[in-house]
Every structure is written in C-alpha cells, then in structure tokens.
C-alpha cells in the first residue's frame, strides 16, 4: 500500500496500525536501497506539491 501514490499514511495507520515512521522503516528494510530512495523522493516531491499527499 505504501508504494501506491493513492494511499495515504493515515489510511495505512487505520488499516494496519503502523505509524508513518514505522512504514518508512519497514520500506527501508524491505526495498533495495535505490528503490527506497526513489520512493522517498517521490513521496517528498508530491508532498511538497499537495497538502494532503501521504
């Protein structure tokens, strides 16, 4: 769910009980380093453009 651009961290927390910090740690542990960096960059970029993204 975290890889999807259409699911917010709040939705993930509601469904799975994982905070944003825990989701980021899980993604860091499970994705390859380059994939994690690309995901974080995408989340950060869209978050800067939209008020309610992730």
C-alpha positions, 0 to 999 in steps of 0.5 A: 500500500505504501508504494501506491501514490493513492494511499495515504499514511493515515489510511495505512495507520487505520488499516494496519496500525503502523505509524508513518515512521514505522512504514518508512522503516519497514520500506527501508528494510524491505526495498533495495536501497535505490528503490527506497530512495526513489520512493522517498523522493517521490513521496517528498516531491508530491508532498511538497506539491499537495497538502494532503499527499501521504 
